[in-house]
Amino acid sequence: MSTETKTLFREHLKKEIAGVFWLAAGIFLTLCLISFDSRDPSFNNNLEPTLVRNYGGVVGAHLSDLLLQAFGLVSLLLPLACLLFAWRLLKFRDVKVRLYKGTAFLVLLLSLCALIALRFSKVSFFGQPVNEAGGAAGRVLADTLSSYLNPAGAAIFLSVFFLVSLMLAARFSMVLFLEGMLERFAARLEKNREARQARRKQRETVKREKMESAPRISPPTVRPAPPPKPVKKKAKEVKENPQEAFDFLEPSGTYHKPTLSLLDHEGEPPKPVDKEALMMNARILETKLKDFNVDGEVVEVKPGPVVTMYEFAPAPGVKVNKIAGLSDDLSLIHISEPRDRTRSRMPSSA
């Protein structure tokens, strides 16, 4: 083993041993604080010196009482700091406690104690009463600042010191933190927008595919009536003996023929074509034909005022005679079209 390797091993061993000590200290402080009991012997209580309920024994009872009386609920940051030191040392990282960081951490504790004391007084800590949530240090600092700045001014003053000490102790940048939060928020909004656009495009694609695969619906066509054929009048034979004429009342005035507007339809206008109903009927027709092992698709629907024609294109290999032989069975298909009759036909090209 070379000298450099020995030195590196020795440094790692030192950090590991120190990390184990800090880990034990953090765990011990945590157990002492969470098992705090106001009835245990302490600096303020000695009624039952033989009965100790704290997990840390007599030492833990006195230590937890001292920390809660001095710093209140903020004393939970002390075991957290010990565990943080232990984690860095066990990861073989350097831990350098500089003067400005120690001072910043102390200011952080005091400002947080005072902020809690401004809002809360007596609280319950794991079922045990704590007279001062911010401890004696927080109460003294909060009362002093409130007498000069009022509670609102004291809260602003303490918040500034808390943020500054947090940035110094933890190397925390408020601006970078807010920028990161805004960037993540903007990225999430952009991701949601892209997801919505993708879903919209997918719906449009599915709708377009359905429209392309759907049978073509032709608008109803009205064929003009053929012009009336001229009626050839047969020449009347002149009889030798004409019929005897009688004298009737002669009409007065001029006779006018009735206009063609008498033939106009004055009823309700025709109902619009329900494309969805026609497509559903086409699908029913295809399904029923498949029940008889006849594959194909309806390629065109021609709605009319009385008869709706469904043009069915059979699949390759399907004989038209097979479809024609199913005419009696196909007549049993129930296709709902009010006041209309429906029939199906195959194109001559099939």
C-alpha positions as CSV (number, residue, x, y, z in Angstrom):
1,M,0.0,0.0,0.0
2,S,1.5,3.3,-1.1
3,T,1.8,6.4,1.2
4,E,-0.9,8.3,-0.7
5,T,-3.3,5.3,-0.4
6,K,-2.5,5.1,3.3
7,T,-3.2,8.8,3.8
8,L,-6.5,8.6,1.9
9,F,-7.6,5.6,3.9
10,R,-6.7,7.4,7.1
11,E,-8.7,10.4,6.1
12,H,-11.7,8.3,5.2
13,L,-11.5,6.4,8.5
14,K,-11.4,9.7,10.4
15,K,-14.5,11.0,8.6
16,E,-16.3,7.7,9.1
17,I,-15.6,7.7,12.8
18,A,-16.7,11.3,13.1
19,G,-19.8,10.6,11.1
20,V,-20.8,7.7,13.4
21,F,-20.4,10.1,16.5
22,W,-22.6,12.8,14.8
23,L,-25.2,10.2,13.8
24,A,-25.3,8.9,17.4
25,A,-25.7,12.4,18.7
26,G,-28.5,13.2,16.3
27,I,-30.4,10.1,17.1
28,F,-29.9,10.6,20.9
29,L,-31.2,14.2,20.7
30,T,-34.2,13.2,18.6
31,L,-35.1,10.5,21.1
32,C,-34.7,12.9,24.0
33,L,-36.9,15.5,22.5
34,I,-39.7,13.3,21.3
35,S,-39.9,11.5,24.6
36,F,-40.0,14.7,26.6
37,D,-42.2,14.5,29.7
38,S,-42.9,17.5,31.9
39,R,-43.1,15.2,35.0
40,D,-39.5,13.9,34.6
41,P,-36.8,15.4,36.8
42,S,-35.3,18.5,35.3
43,F,-34.0,21.9,36.2
44,N,-37.6,23.0,36.8
45,N,-39.1,19.9,38.3
46,N,-37.8,17.5,41.0
47,L,-41.0,16.0,42.4
48,E,-40.4,12.4,41.2
49,P,-36.6,12.1,41.0
50,T,-36.7,8.3,40.8
51,L,-39.2,7.9,37.9
52,V,-37.7,8.9,34.5
53,R,-39.8,8.4,31.4
54,N,-37.4,10.0,28.9
55,Y,-35.7,7.6,26.5
56,G,-32.4,9.3,27.3
57,G,-32.7,8.8,31.0
58,V,-31.9,11.6,33.5
59,V,-29.5,13.2,31.1
60,G,-32.1,13.1,28.3
61,A,-34.8,14.5,30.6
62,H,-32.6,17.5,31.7
63,L,-31.3,18.1,28.1
64,S,-34.7,18.0,26.5
65,D,-36.2,20.3,29.2
66,L,-33.3,22.8,28.7
67,L,-33.6,22.9,24.9
68,L,-37.4,23.3,24.9
69,Q,-37.2,26.0,27.6
70,A,-34.6,27.9,25.7
71,F,-35.6,27.4,22.0
72,G,-39.0,25.8,22.1
73,L,-40.0,23.8,19.0
74,V,-37.0,25.2,17.0
75,S,-34.8,22.9,19.1
76,L,-35.7,20.1,16.6
77,L,-33.3,21.7,14.2
78,L,-30.3,20.7,16.4
79,P,-30.7,16.9,15.8
80,L,-31.4,17.7,12.2
81,A,-28.0,19.5,11.9
82,C,-26.2,16.6,13.6
83,L,-27.7,14.1,11.1
84,L,-26.7,16.4,8.3
85,F,-23.1,16.4,9.5
86,A,-23.2,12.7,9.8
87,W,-24.5,12.2,6.3
88,R,-21.8,14.4,4.8
89,L,-19.0,12.7,6.8
90,L,-20.2,9.2,5.9
91,K,-20.2,10.2,2.3
92,F,-16.5,11.2,2.8
93,R,-17.2,14.8,2.2
94,D,-15.4,17.7,3.9
95,V,-17.2,19.5,6.7
96,K,-15.8,22.9,7.4
97,V,-17.6,24.8,10.1
98,R,-16.7,28.4,9.4
99,L,-17.4,31.3,11.7
100,Y,-19.9,33.1,9.4
101,K,-21.9,29.9,8.9
102,G,-22.0,29.2,12.7
103,T,-23.2,32.8,13.3
104,A,-25.8,32.5,10.5
105,F,-27.1,29.3,12.0
106,L,-27.4,30.9,15.4
107,V,-29.3,33.9,13.9
108,L,-31.5,31.4,12.0
109,L,-32.5,29.7,15.3
110,L,-33.2,33.0,17.1
111,S,-35.1,34.6,14.3
112,L,-37.3,31.5,13.8
113,C,-37.9,31.3,17.6
114,A,-39.0,34.9,17.6
115,L,-41.3,34.4,14.6
116,I,-43.0,31.4,16.3
117,A,-43.3,33.4,19.5
118,L,-45.1,36.2,17.7
119,R,-47.9,33.8,16.7
120,F,-48.0,31.1,19.2
121,S,-47.6,30.9,23.0
122,K,-48.5,27.6,24.7
123,V,-48.5,24.5,22.5
124,S,-48.6,20.7,22.9
125,F,-45.5,18.8,22.0
126,F,-46.1,15.0,21.6
127,G,-48.8,15.3,24.1
128,Q,-46.8,17.3,26.6
129,P,-47.5,21.0,27.3
130,V,-44.8,23.5,26.3
131,N,-45.3,27.0,27.9
132,E,-43.4,28.8,25.1
133,A,-43.5,27.6,21.5
134,G,-40.6,29.8,20.6
135,G,-38.7,29.3,23.9
136,A,-37.4,31.9,26.3
137,A,-35.1,33.3,23.6
138,G,-37.9,33.8,21.1
139,R,-40.2,35.3,23.7
140,V,-37.7,37.9,24.8
141,L,-36.7,38.8,21.3
142,A,-40.3,39.0,20.0
143,D,-41.5,41.2,23.0
144,T,-38.5,43.5,22.6
145,L,-39.0,44.1,18.8
146,S,-42.8,44.3,19.2
147,S,-42.4,47.1,21.7
148,Y,-40.5,49.2,19.2
149,L,-41.8,48.0,15.8
150,N,-45.3,46.5,16.6
151,P,-46.0,42.9,15.7
152,A,-46.2,43.6,11.9
153,G,-42.9,45.4,11.8
154,A,-41.2,42.8,14.0
155,A,-42.4,40.1,11.7
156,I,-40.9,41.8,8.7
157,F,-37.7,42.5,10.5
158,L,-37.4,38.9,11.7
159,S,-38.3,37.5,8.3
160,V,-35.5,39.4,6.6
161,F,-33.0,38.1,9.1
162,F,-34.4,34.5,8.8
163,L,-34.0,34.5,5.0
164,V,-30.5,36.1,5.0
165,S,-29.2,33.6,7.6
166,L,-30.8,30.7,5.7
167,M,-29.0,31.8,2.5
168,L,-25.7,32.1,4.4
169,A,-26.0,28.9,6.4
170,A,-27.4,26.6,3.6
171,R,-26.0,28.5,0.6
172,F,-29.5,29.0,-0.5
173,S,-30.4,31.5,-3.3
174,M,-33.9,32.8,-3.2
175,V,-33.7,34.2,-6.7
176,L,-32.4,30.9,-8.2
177,F,-35.0,29.0,-6.3
178,L,-37.9,31.1,-7.6
179,E,-36.4,31.0,-11.1
180,G,-36.3,27.2,-10.9
181,M,-39.8,27.0,-9.7
182,L,-41.1,29.3,-12.5
183,E,-39.1,27.3,-15.1
184,R,-40.6,24.0,-13.8
185,F,-44.1,25.5,-13.8
186,A,-43.7,26.9,-17.3
187,A,-42.3,23.5,-18.5
188,R,-45.3,21.8,-17.0
189,L,-47.7,24.2,-18.6
190,E,-46.0,23.7,-22.0
191,K,-46.1,19.9,-21.5
192,N,-49.9,20.1,-20.7
193,R,-50.4,22.3,-23.8
194,E,-48.6,19.9,-26.0
195,A,-50.5,17.0,-24.6
196,R,-53.8,18.8,-25.2
197,Q,-52.8,19.5,-28.8
198,A,-51.8,15.9,-29.3
199,R,-55.1,14.7,-28.0
200,R,-57.0,17.2,-30.2
201,K,-55.0,16.0,-33.3
202,Q,-55.7,12.4,-32.4
203,R,-59.4,13.1,-32.1
204,E,-59.4,14.9,-35.4
205,T,-57.5,12.0,-37.0
206,V,-60.0,9.4,-35.7
207,K,-62.9,11.5,-36.8
208,R,-61.4,11.9,-40.2
209,E,-60.8,8.2,-40.5
210,K,-64.3,7.5,-39.5
211,M,-65.6,9.9,-42.1
212,E,-63.4,8.4,-44.8
213,S,-64.5,4.8,-43.9
214,A,-68.2,5.8,-43.7
215,P,-70.5,5.3,-46.7
216,R,-71.0,8.2,-49.0
217,I,-74.4,9.8,-48.5
218,S,-75.8,11.3,-51.6
219,P,-78.3,14.2,-51.3
220,P,-81.8,13.4,-52.4
221,T,-82.4,14.3,-56.0
222,V,-85.8,15.4,-57.3
223,R,-86.3,14.4,-60.9
224,P,-88.4,16.8,-62.9
225,A,-91.7,15.5,-64.1
226,P,-91.8,14.6,-67.8
227,P,-93.7,17.1,-69.9
228,P,-97.2,16.0,-70.7
229,K,-97.7,14.3,-74.0
230,P,-99.9,16.1,-76.5
231,V,-103.3,14.6,-76.8
232,K,-104.4,14.1,-80.3
233,K,-107.9,15.0,-80.7
234,K,-109.9,12.9,-83.0
235,A,-111.9,14.7,-85.5
236,K,-115.5,14.4,-84.8
237,E,-117.5,13.0,-87.5
238,V,-120.1,15.3,-88.7
239,K,-123.3,13.6,-88.5
240,E,-125.9,14.2,-90.9
241,N,-128.4,14.7,-88.1
242,P,-126.8,16.9,-85.4
243,Q,-128.0,16.6,-81.9
244,E,-130.7,18.9,-80.9
245,A,-129.4,21.9,-78.9
246,F,-131.2,23.2,-75.8
247,D,-131.1,26.7,-74.6
248,F,-129.2,26.9,-71.3
249,L,-128.2,29.9,-69.2
250,E,-125.4,31.6,-70.9
251,P,-122.4,32.3,-68.6
252,S,-121.5,35.9,-68.2
253,G,-118.0,37.2,-68.1
254,T,-114.7,35.8,-69.3
255,Y,-113.5,32.3,-68.4
256,H,-109.9,32.0,-67.0
257,K,-108.0,28.7,-66.7
258,P,-106.7,27.8,-63.2
259,T,-103.0,28.5,-62.6
260,L,-100.3,25.8,-62.0
261,S,-99.7,27.1,-58.5
262,L,-102.6,24.9,-57.4
263,L,-100.3,22.0,-57.8
264,D,-97.6,23.4,-55.4
265,H,-97.1,21.5,-52.2
266,E,-98.0,23.7,-49.3
267,G,-97.3,21.2,-46.5
268,E,-94.4,21.0,-44.2
269,P,-90.9,21.2,-45.7
270,P,-89.0,17.9,-46.0
271,K,-87.0,17.0,-43.0
272,P,-83.2,17.3,-43.2
273,V,-81.2,14.1,-43.8
274,D,-80.0,12.6,-40.5
275,K,-76.5,11.4,-41.5
276,E,-75.8,9.7,-38.2
277,A,-79.0,7.6,-38.5
278,L,-78.2,6.6,-42.1
279,M,-74.6,5.6,-41.1
280,M,-75.9,3.6,-38.1
281,N,-78.4,1.8,-40.5
282,A,-75.6,1.1,-42.9
283,R,-73.5,-0.5,-40.1
284,I,-76.6,-2.6,-39.0
285,L,-76.9,-3.8,-42.6
286,E,-73.3,-4.8,-42.7
287,T,-73.5,-6.6,-39.4
288,K,-76.5,-8.6,-40.4
289,L,-74.9,-9.6,-43.6
290,K,-71.9,-10.8,-41.8
291,D,-74.2,-13.0,-39.7
292,F,-74.9,-14.8,-43.0
293,N,-71.2,-15.0,-43.8
294,V,-71.4,-12.2,-46.4
295,D,-68.6,-9.7,-46.1
296,G,-68.6,-6.3,-47.6
297,E,-69.4,-2.7,-46.9
298,V,-72.0,-0.1,-47.7
299,V,-70.3,2.4,-50.0
300,E,-73.2,4.8,-50.7
301,V,-76.5,5.8,-49.2
302,K,-79.1,7.5,-51.3
303,P,-81.9,8.8,-49.1
304,G,-85.2,9.5,-50.7
305,P,-88.6,10.8,-49.7
306,V,-90.0,7.2,-49.6
307,V,-87.2,4.7,-50.3
308,T,-83.7,4.9,-49.0
309,M,-81.2,3.0,-51.1
310,Y,-78.1,1.4,-49.6
311,E,-75.5,0.4,-52.2
312,F,-73.6,-2.6,-50.9
313,A,-70.2,-3.7,-52.3
314,P,-69.5,-7.3,-51.5
315,A,-66.0,-8.4,-50.6
316,P,-63.9,-10.2,-53.2
317,G,-65.0,-13.8,-53.6
318,V,-68.6,-13.2,-52.5
319,K,-71.1,-14.2,-55.2
320,V,-73.9,-11.9,-55.9
321,N,-76.3,-14.9,-56.2
322,K,-75.6,-15.6,-52.6
323,I,-76.7,-12.2,-51.6
324,A,-79.8,-12.3,-53.8
325,G,-80.7,-15.6,-52.2
326,L,-80.9,-13.9,-48.8
327,S,-83.6,-11.4,-49.9
328,D,-86.2,-13.1,-47.6
329,D,-83.8,-13.1,-44.7
330,L,-82.7,-9.5,-45.3
331,S,-86.3,-8.4,-45.3
332,L,-86.4,-9.2,-41.6
333,I,-83.7,-6.7,-40.8
334,H,-85.1,-3.9,-38.7
335,I,-83.7,-0.5,-39.7
336,S,-85.3,2.4,-37.9
337,E,-86.3,5.1,-40.4
338,P,-89.6,6.8,-39.6
339,R,-92.2,6.8,-42.4
340,D,-89.7,5.4,-44.9
341,R,-89.1,2.1,-46.5
342,T,-85.6,0.8,-46.9
343,R,-84.1,-1.6,-49.4
344,S,-80.6,-2.6,-50.4
345,R,-79.1,-3.2,-53.8
346,M,-75.7,-4.3,-55.2
347,P,-74.0,-2.3,-57.9
348,S,-74.0,-3.9,-61.3
349,S,-70.2,-3.9,-61.3
350,A,-70.2,-6.5,-58.5
